[in-house]
Amino acid sequence: MTIVFLSMLFFTLIFLIILLDSHYFYYNNSSDYIAYGHLTGNITSGSNSSSNKIQEWVHQRDGIKIQFTYKPDRPIVDTFTELKFSVLNLTSGDHIKDFLARVVVTNGQRLFKFENITVADGDFSVKYLFPDDGTHQVVTRIDTKDSINLLSSFNVFVPHQQPPTLLNPFPSSSPSSASSSASSSENNDNNNQKIIATALVIALFSGIAVVTIVLVKKK
């Protein structure tokens, strides 16, 4: 009788372990890392795109192109956004060197100027606090040592953000953040379920030990 009872408990335990192992997945919290050497990515022409691809303005007559992007990908109101520019030779792709740059940021109602930016190697950037959401225009002027004056225009889209509340003082408009929070919540639920399942298995082991001890003593 004792052997039959212990055998039933053993097979029940094996069944529970197999069931738990097949039901729960193991979350890999690895991250994707991106390294930047120069402005790389999909390129759009002119200022027609509001997405954060590399926007490009081409001056065919002067043989120069100006590339633009910004970080973070989804700017946050009243938080610094880096506006990045690269000025290249249209034919060779080499950087245009030693020029002065000016940058103007406007939403049609207000504007902010960055004046007399000295650029040595063709790449430069400025940091700007967007005061509100919506589409903003970024206009840059390049004055080269060869007396070439170039204007270009690009767009930056600042998504709408929820106002802060007592329960959520730092709201985020980023879908990736929301997705990350949902994923984190789901992972916490799974971890809690794993803890409960582990506790049940331990309790079952303890029950087997107690029953075994009782049966042995009765003999």
CYANA upper distance limits for C-alpha pairs under 8 A (distance plus 0.5 A):
  1 MET  CA      5 PHE  CA      6.71
  2 THR  CA      6 LEU  CA      6.65
  2 THR  CA    215 LEU  CA      7.66
  3 ILE  CA      7 SER  CA      6.53
  4 VAL  CA      8 MET  CA      6.72
  5 PHE  CA      9 LEU  CA      6.87
  6 LEU  CA     10 PHE  CA      6.58
  6 LEU  CA    208 ILE  CA      8.03
  6 LEU  CA    212 THR  CA      8.34
  7 SER  CA     11 PHE  CA      6.73
  8 MET  CA     12 THR  CA      6.61
  9 LEU  CA     13 LEU  CA      6.63
  9 LEU  CA    208 ILE  CA      7.63
 10 PHE  CA     14 ILE  CA      6.82
 11 PHE  CA     15 PHE  CA      6.65
 12 THR  CA     16 LEU  CA      6.80
 13 LEU  CA     17 ILE  CA      6.78
 13 LEU  CA    201 VAL  CA      8.04
 13 LEU  CA    204 LEU  CA      8.06
 14 ILE  CA     18 ILE  CA      6.78
 15 PHE  CA     19 LEU  CA      6.60
 16 LEU  CA     20 LEU  CA      6.57
 16 LEU  CA    201 VAL  CA      8.39
 17 ILE  CA     21 ASP  CA      6.59
 18 ILE  CA     22 SER  CA      6.75
 19 LEU  CA     23 HIS  CA      6.62
 20 LEU  CA     24 TYR  CA      6.73
 20 LEU  CA    197 ALA  CA      8.00
 21 ASP  CA     25 PHE  CA      8.35
 24 TYR  CA    190 ASN  CA      7.97
 24 TYR  CA    194 LYS  CA      8.16
 27 TYR  CA    187 ASN  CA      7.90
 36 TYR  CA     40 THR  CA      7.94
 39 LEU  CA     54 ILE  CA      7.71
 39 LEU  CA     67 GLN  CA      8.22
 39 LEU  CA     68 PHE  CA      8.46
 39 LEU  CA     69 THR  CA      8.09
 39 LEU  CA     86 SER  CA      7.94
 40 THR  CA     54 ILE  CA      7.69
 41 GLY  CA     53 LYS  CA      7.08
 41 GLY  CA     54 ILE  CA      6.74
 42 ASN  CA     53 LYS  CA      6.09
 42 ASN  CA     54 ILE  CA      6.44
 43 ILE  CA     53 LYS  CA      6.47
 43 ILE  CA     54 ILE  CA      5.16
 43 ILE  CA     55 GLN  CA      6.05
 43 ILE  CA     56 GLU  CA      6.98
 44 THR  CA     48 ASN  CA      8.24
 44 THR  CA     49 SER  CA      7.23
 44 THR  CA     53 LYS  CA      7.29
 44 THR  CA     54 ILE  CA      6.75
 44 THR  CA     55 GLN  CA      5.29
 44 THR  CA     56 GLU  CA      6.40
 45 SER  CA     49 SER  CA      8.40
 45 SER  CA     55 GLN  CA      6.27
 45 SER  CA     56 GLU  CA      5.33
 45 SER  CA     57 TRP  CA      6.44
 45 SER  CA     58 VAL  CA      8.28
 46 GLY  CA     55 GLN  CA      6.84
 46 GLY  CA     56 GLU  CA      6.04
 46 GLY  CA     57 TRP  CA      5.32
 46 GLY  CA     58 VAL  CA      8.16
 46 GLY  CA    152 SER  CA      8.36
 46 GLY  CA    153 SER  CA      7.35
 46 GLY  CA    154 PHE  CA      7.03
 47 SER  CA     55 GLN  CA      7.38
 47 SER  CA     56 GLU  CA      8.41
 47 SER  CA     57 TRP  CA      8.31
 47 SER  CA    153 SER  CA      6.38
 47 SER  CA    154 PHE  CA      4.82
 47 SER  CA    155 ASN  CA      5.99
 48 ASN  CA    154 PHE  CA      8.31
 48 ASN  CA    155 ASN  CA      7.96
 49 SER  CA     53 LYS  CA      8.44
 49 SER  CA     55 GLN  CA      7.90
 49 SER  CA    155 ASN  CA      7.22
 50 SER  CA    135 THR  CA      7.74
 50 SER  CA    155 ASN  CA      5.99
 50 SER  CA    156 VAL  CA      6.28
 50 SER  CA    157 PHE  CA      5.94
 51 SER  CA    156 VAL  CA      7.92
 51 SER  CA    157 PHE  CA      7.37
 52 ASN  CA     69 THR  CA      6.85
 52 ASN  CA     70 TYR  CA      7.32
 52 ASN  CA     73 ASP  CA      6.38
 52 ASN  CA     74 ARG  CA      8.42
 52 ASN  CA    156 VAL  CA      7.94
 53 LYS  CA     69 THR  CA      7.03
 54 ILE  CA     67 GLN  CA      6.91
 54 ILE  CA     68 PHE  CA      6.05
 54 ILE  CA     69 THR  CA      5.55
 55 GLN  CA     67 GLN  CA      6.16
 55 GLN  CA     68 PHE  CA      5.60
 55 GLN  CA     69 THR  CA      6.87
 55 GLN  CA    154 PHE  CA      7.33
 56 GLU  CA     65 LYS  CA      7.31
 56 GLU  CA     66 ILE  CA      6.15
 56 GLU  CA     67 GLN  CA      4.92
 56 GLU  CA     68 PHE  CA      6.78
 57 TRP  CA     65 LYS  CA      6.14
 57 TRP  CA     66 ILE  CA      5.70
 57 TRP  CA     67 GLN  CA      6.95
 57 TRP  CA    152 SER  CA      6.56
 57 TRP  CA    153 SER  CA      7.89
 58 VAL  CA     63 GLY  CA      8.38
 58 VAL  CA     64 ILE  CA      6.77
 58 VAL  CA     65 LYS  CA      4.81
 58 VAL  CA     66 ILE  CA      6.94
 58 VAL  CA     90 LEU  CA      8.21
 59 HIS  CA     63 GLY  CA      6.39
 59 HIS  CA     64 ILE  CA      5.77
 59 HIS  CA     65 LYS  CA      6.30
 59 HIS  CA    150 LEU  CA      8.30
 60 GLN  CA     64 ILE  CA      7.19
 60 GLN  CA     65 LYS  CA      8.48
 60 GLN  CA     90 LEU  CA      8.21
 62 ASP  CA    148 ILE  CA      8.20
 63 GLY  CA     89 ASN  CA      6.58
 63 GLY  CA     90 LEU  CA      5.43
 63 GLY  CA     91 THR  CA      7.30
 64 ILE  CA     87 VAL  CA      7.60
 64 ILE  CA     88 LEU  CA      6.27
 64 ILE  CA     89 ASN  CA      5.28
 64 ILE  CA     90 LEU  CA      5.23
 65 LYS  CA     87 VAL  CA      6.49
 65 LYS  CA     88 LEU  CA      5.89
 65 LYS  CA     89 ASN  CA      6.90
 65 LYS  CA     90 LEU  CA      6.05
 66 ILE  CA     85 PHE  CA      7.40
 66 ILE  CA     86 SER  CA      6.22
 66 ILE  CA     87 VAL  CA      5.08
 66 ILE  CA     88 LEU  CA      6.82
 66 ILE  CA    152 SER  CA      7.93
 67 GLN  CA     85 PHE  CA      6.10
 67 GLN  CA     86 SER  CA      5.57
 67 GLN  CA     87 VAL  CA      6.93
 67 GLN  CA     88 LEU  CA      8.48
 68 PHE  CA     83 LEU  CA      7.85
 68 PHE  CA     84 LYS  CA      6.12
 68 PHE  CA     85 PHE  CA      5.15
 68 PHE  CA     86 SER  CA      7.07
 68 PHE  CA    154 PHE  CA      7.82
 69 THR  CA     83 LEU  CA      6.74
 69 THR  CA     84 LYS  CA      5.86
 69 THR  CA     85 PHE  CA      7.30
 70 TYR  CA     81 THR  CA      7.30
 70 TYR  CA     82 GLU  CA      5.94
 70 TYR  CA     83 LEU  CA      5.06
 70 TYR  CA     84 LYS  CA      6.14
 70 TYR  CA    156 VAL  CA      8.35
 71 LYS  CA     75 PRO  CA      7.70
 71 LYS  CA     81 THR  CA      6.21
 71 LYS  CA     82 GLU  CA      5.68
 71 LYS  CA     83 LEU  CA      7.32
 72 PRO  CA     81 THR  CA      6.78
 72 PRO  CA     82 GLU  CA      7.80
 74 ARG  CA    157 PHE  CA      8.11
 74 ARG  CA    158 VAL  CA      6.94
 74 ARG  CA    159 PRO  CA      7.36
 74 ARG  CA    174 SER  CA      7.42
 75 PRO  CA     79 THR  CA      7.96
 75 PRO  CA     80 PHE  CA      8.45
 75 PRO  CA     81 THR  CA      6.58
 75 PRO  CA    130 PHE  CA      8.36
 75 PRO  CA    157 PHE  CA      8.04
 75 PRO  CA    158 VAL  CA      5.81
 75 PRO  CA    159 PRO  CA      7.66
 76 ILE  CA     80 PHE  CA      8.26
 76 ILE  CA     81 THR  CA      8.24
 76 ILE  CA    130 PHE  CA      7.90
 76 ILE  CA    158 VAL  CA      7.11
 76 ILE  CA    159 PRO  CA      7.95
 76 ILE  CA    161 GLN  CA      8.14
 77 VAL  CA    129 LEU  CA      7.34
 77 VAL  CA    130 PHE  CA      5.75
 77 VAL  CA    131 PRO  CA      6.11
 77 VAL  CA    132 ASP  CA      6.06
 77 VAL  CA    133 ASP  CA      6.99
 77 VAL  CA    158 VAL  CA      7.80
 77 VAL  CA    161 GLN  CA      8.24
 78 ASP  CA    129 LEU  CA      5.54
 78 ASP  CA    130 PHE  CA      6.10
 78 ASP  CA    131 PRO  CA      6.06
 78 ASP  CA    132 ASP  CA      8.12
 79 THR  CA    128 TYR  CA      8.45
 79 THR  CA    129 LEU  CA      5.89
 79 THR  CA    130 PHE  CA      7.56
 80 PHE  CA    127 LYS  CA      6.35
 80 PHE  CA    128 TYR  CA      5.81
 80 PHE  CA    129 LEU  CA      5.26
 80 PHE  CA    130 PHE  CA      7.99
 81 THR  CA    127 LYS  CA      5.92
 81 THR  CA    128 TYR  CA      5.84
 81 THR  CA    129 LEU  CA      6.79
 81 THR  CA    130 PHE  CA      8.11
 82 GLU  CA    125 SER  CA      7.05
 82 GLU  CA    126 VAL  CA      6.25
 82 GLU  CA    127 LYS  CA      4.91
 82 GLU  CA    128 TYR  CA      7.01
 83 LEU  CA    125 SER  CA      5.86
 83 LEU  CA    126 VAL  CA      5.84
 83 LEU  CA    127 LYS  CA      6.56
 83 LEU  CA    128 TYR  CA      7.92
 84 LYS  CA    123 ASP  CA      8.10
 84 LYS  CA    124 PHE  CA      6.60
 84 LYS  CA    125 SER  CA      4.82
 84 LYS  CA    126 VAL  CA      7.30
 85 PHE  CA    123 ASP  CA      6.26
 85 PHE  CA    124 PHE  CA      5.94
 85 PHE  CA    125 SER  CA      6.40
 86 SER  CA     95 HIS  CA      8.08
 86 SER  CA    122 GLY  CA      6.19
 86 SER  CA    123 ASP  CA      4.98
 86 SER  CA    124 PHE  CA      7.11
 87 VAL  CA     95 HIS  CA      6.39
 87 VAL  CA     96 ILE  CA      6.22
 87 VAL  CA    122 GLY  CA      5.63
 87 VAL  CA    123 ASP  CA      6.99
 88 LEU  CA     93 GLY  CA      5.96
 88 LEU  CA     94 ASP  CA      5.96
 88 LEU  CA     95 HIS  CA      4.90
 88 LEU  CA     96 ILE  CA      5.83
 88 LEU  CA    122 GLY  CA      7.44
 89 ASN  CA     93 GLY  CA      5.40
 89 ASN  CA     94 ASP  CA      5.77
 89 ASN  CA     95 HIS  CA      6.59
 89 ASN  CA     96 ILE  CA      6.70
 95 HIS  CA    121 ASP  CA      6.94
 95 HIS  CA    122 GLY  CA      5.43
 95 HIS  CA    123 ASP  CA      8.24
 96 ILE  CA    121 ASP  CA      7.31
 96 ILE  CA    122 GLY  CA      5.54
 97 LYS  CA    119 VAL  CA      7.43
 97 LYS  CA    120 ALA  CA      5.77
 97 LYS  CA    121 ASP  CA      5.29
 97 LYS  CA    122 GLY  CA      5.60
 98 ASP  CA    118 THR  CA      7.80
 98 ASP  CA    119 VAL  CA      6.02
 98 ASP  CA    120 ALA  CA      4.91
 98 ASP  CA    121 ASP  CA      7.07
 98 ASP  CA    122 GLY  CA      7.85
 98 ASP  CA    144 THR  CA      7.47
 98 ASP  CA    145 LYS  CA      7.44
 99 PHE  CA    118 THR  CA      6.75
 99 PHE  CA    119 VAL  CA      5.93
 99 PHE  CA    120 ALA  CA      7.30
 99 PHE  CA    122 GLY  CA      8.48
 99 PHE  CA    142 ILE  CA      7.37
 99 PHE  CA    143 ASP  CA      6.21
 99 PHE  CA    144 THR  CA      5.01
 99 PHE  CA    145 LYS  CA      6.55
100 LEU  CA    116 ASN  CA      6.41
100 LEU  CA    117 ILE  CA      5.96
100 LEU  CA    118 THR  CA      5.37
100 LEU  CA    119 VAL  CA      6.51
100 LEU  CA    142 ILE  CA      6.45
100 LEU  CA    143 ASP  CA      5.69
100 LEU  CA    144 THR  CA      7.02
101 ALA  CA    115 GLU  CA      7.69
101 ALA  CA    116 ASN  CA      6.41
101 ALA  CA    117 ILE  CA      5.41
101 ALA  CA    118 THR  CA      7.05
101 ALA  CA    119 VAL  CA      7.63
101 ALA  CA    140 THR  CA      7.39
101 ALA  CA    141 ARG  CA      6.08
101 ALA  CA    142 ILE  CA      5.21
101 ALA  CA    143 ASP  CA      6.82
102 ARG  CA    113 LYS  CA      7.82
102 ARG  CA    114 PHE  CA      6.10
102 ARG  CA    115 GLU  CA      5.43
102 ARG  CA    116 ASN  CA      6.38
102 ARG  CA    117 ILE  CA      6.67
102 ARG  CA    140 THR  CA      5.97
102 ARG  CA    141 ARG  CA      5.62
102 ARG  CA    142 ILE  CA      7.25
103 VAL  CA    113 LYS  CA      6.29
103 VAL  CA    114 PHE  CA      5.52
103 VAL  CA    115 GLU  CA      7.29
103 VAL  CA    138 VAL  CA      7.44
103 VAL  CA    139 VAL  CA      6.19
103 VAL  CA    140 THR  CA      4.87
103 VAL  CA    141 ARG  CA      7.04
104 VAL  CA    111 LEU  CA      7.14
104 VAL  CA    112 PHE  CA      6.10
104 VAL  CA    113 LYS  CA      5.02
104 VAL  CA    114 PHE  CA      6.83
104 VAL  CA    138 VAL  CA      6.27
104 VAL  CA    139 VAL  CA      5.59
104 VAL  CA    140 THR  CA      6.77
105 VAL  CA    111 LEU  CA      5.93
105 VAL  CA    112 PHE  CA      5.77
105 VAL  CA    113 LYS  CA      7.11
105 VAL  CA    136 HIS  CA      7.38
105 VAL  CA    137 GLN  CA      6.26
105 VAL  CA    138 VAL  CA      5.12
105 VAL  CA    139 VAL  CA      6.91
106 THR  CA    110 ARG  CA      6.13
106 THR  CA    111 LEU  CA      4.69
106 THR  CA    112 PHE  CA      7.04
106 THR  CA    136 HIS  CA      6.19
106 THR  CA    137 GLN  CA      5.82
106 THR  CA    138 VAL  CA      7.12
107 ASN  CA    111 LEU  CA      7.42
107 ASN  CA    134 GLY  CA      8.42
107 ASN  CA    135 THR  CA      7.21
107 ASN  CA    136 HIS  CA      5.08
107 ASN  CA    137 GLN  CA      6.58
108 GLY  CA    136 HIS  CA      8.34
114 PHE  CA    126 VAL  CA      8.36
119 VAL  CA    123 ASP  CA      7.43
119 VAL  CA    124 PHE  CA      6.92
130 PHE  CA    158 VAL  CA      8.27
132 ASP  CA    158 VAL  CA      8.04
133 ASP  CA    157 PHE  CA      7.95
133 ASP  CA    158 VAL  CA      5.19
133 ASP  CA    159 PRO  CA      6.08
133 ASP  CA    160 HIS  CA      5.89
133 ASP  CA    161 GLN  CA      8.12
134 GLY  CA    157 PHE  CA      6.20
134 GLY  CA    158 VAL  CA      5.62
134 GLY  CA    159 PRO  CA      6.71
134 GLY  CA    160 HIS  CA      7.58
135 THR  CA    155 ASN  CA      7.10
135 THR  CA    156 VAL  CA      6.20
135 THR  CA    157 PHE  CA      4.90
135 THR  CA    158 VAL  CA      6.70
136 HIS  CA    155 ASN  CA      6.22
136 HIS  CA    156 VAL  CA      5.66
136 HIS  CA    157 PHE  CA      6.74
136 HIS  CA    158 VAL  CA      8.13
137 GLN  CA    153 SER  CA      7.28
137 GLN  CA    154 PHE  CA      6.28
137 GLN  CA    155 ASN  CA      5.27
137 GLN  CA    156 VAL  CA      6.89
138 VAL  CA    153 SER  CA      6.14
138 VAL  CA    154 PHE  CA      5.55
138 VAL  CA    155 ASN  CA      6.44
138 VAL  CA    156 VAL  CA      7.72
139 VAL  CA    151 LEU  CA      7.58
139 VAL  CA    152 SER  CA      6.20
139 VAL  CA    153 SER  CA      4.91
139 VAL  CA    154 PHE  CA      6.90
140 THR  CA    151 LEU  CA      6.27
140 THR  CA    152 SER  CA      5.96
140 THR  CA    153 SER  CA      6.98
141 ARG  CA    149 ASN  CA      7.39
141 ARG  CA    150 LEU  CA      5.95
141 ARG  CA    151 LEU  CA      5.07
141 ARG  CA    152 SER  CA      7.13
142 ILE  CA    148 ILE  CA      8.13
142 ILE  CA    149 ASN  CA      6.06
142 ILE  CA    150 LEU  CA      5.50
142 ILE  CA    151 LEU  CA      7.07
143 ASP  CA    147 SER  CA      6.92
143 ASP  CA    148 ILE  CA      6.22
143 ASP  CA    149 ASN  CA      5.17
143 ASP  CA    150 LEU  CA      7.16
144 THR  CA    148 ILE  CA      5.72
144 THR  CA    149 ASN  CA      7.15
159 PRO  CA    173 SER  CA      7.34
160 HIS  CA    173 SER  CA      7.24
161 GLN  CA    171 PRO  CA      7.52
161 GLN  CA    172 SER  CA      6.99
161 GLN  CA    173 SER  CA      5.69
162 GLN  CA    171 PRO  CA      6.60
162 GLN  CA    172 SER  CA      7.85
162 GLN  CA    173 SER  CA      7.64
163 PRO  CA    171 PRO  CA      7.50
164 PRO  CA    168 ASN  CA      6.38
164 PRO  CA    169 PRO  CA      5.03
164 PRO  CA    170 PHE  CA      6.44
164 PRO  CA    171 PRO  CA      6.40
165 THR  CA    169 PRO  CA      5.52
172 SER  CA    177 SER  CA      7.49
172 SER  CA    178 ALA  CA      8.33
173 SER  CA    177 SER  CA      8.20
173 SER  CA    178 ALA  CA      8.45
174 SER  CA    178 ALA  CA      7.00
175 PRO  CA    179 SER  CA      6.42
176 SER  CA    180 SER  CA      6.36
177 SER  CA    181 SER  CA      6.59
178 ALA  CA    182 ALA  CA      6.65
179 SER  CA    183 SER  CA      6.50
180 SER  CA    184 SER  CA      6.48
181 SER  CA    185 SER  CA      6.59
182 ALA  CA    186 GLU  CA      6.62
183 SER  CA    187 ASN  CA      6.59
184 SER  CA    188 ASN  CA      6.65
185 SER  CA    189 ASP  CA      6.78
186 GLU  CA    190 ASN  CA      6.75
187 ASN  CA    191 ASN  CA      6.58
188 ASN  CA    192 ASN  CA      6.63
189 ASP  CA    193 GLN  CA      6.73
190 ASN  CA    194 LYS  CA      6.65
191 ASN  CA    195 ILE  CA      6.72
192 ASN  CA    196 ILE  CA      6.81
193 GLN  CA    197 ALA  CA      6.61
194 LYS  CA    198 THR  CA      6.51
195 ILE  CA    199 ALA  CA      6.64
196 ILE  CA    200 LEU  CA      6.78
197 ALA  CA    201 VAL  CA      6.84
198 THR  CA    202 ILE  CA      6.71
199 ALA  CA    203 ALA  CA      6.57
200 LEU  CA    204 LEU  CA      6.61
201 VAL  CA    205 PHE  CA      6.74
202 ILE  CA    206 SER  CA      6.65
203 ALA  CA    207 GLY  CA      6.61
204 LEU  CA    208 ILE  CA      6.74
205 PHE  CA    209 ALA  CA      6.76
206 SER  CA    210 VAL  CA      6.69
207 GLY  CA    211 VAL  CA      6.63
208 ILE  CA    212 THR  CA      6.50
209 ALA  CA    213 ILE  CA      6.66
210 VAL  CA    214 VAL  CA      6.71
211 VAL  CA    215 LEU  CA      6.62
212 THR  CA    216 VAL  CA      6.59
213 ILE  CA    217 LYS  CA      6.69
214 VAL  CA    218 LYS  CA      6.81
215 LEU  CA    219 LYS  CA      7.14
